[in-house]
Amino acid sequence: MVFVYGQADDGDYGVIRKRDDEIELGRLRAVKEGQPLHGEVVSLKPRPESPRLFDVDLVYDARPEKPRSGPAQVATRSYRDNWDRIFAAPRARDSGALDN
């Protein structure tokens, strides 16, 4: 559920949203073609008890995923084969002795 409490000079709307048992403050702005999405894309349906109160349907979630620590995990077969080729311990016949 969202309560729209005012409009800013830039055309965005200030909102208070109740999601599950949490209350969130946010901004509501129009989706514009060619502009990046930030946050969530929602559809609002008016509630009968107030012209400023809406039910929210999530259309698309553009929020970033939780950041991961460390480098990207690359685990393709080719990557593993090449890793072994470069970093694996040398085999007995690769000990540096020349074959005659």
Secondary structure, 3 states (H helix, E strand, C coil): CEEEEEECCCCCEEEEEEECCEEEEEEECCCCCCCCCCCEEEEEEEECCEEEEEEEEEEEECCCCCCCCCCCCCCCHHHHHHHHHHHCCCCHHHCCCCCC
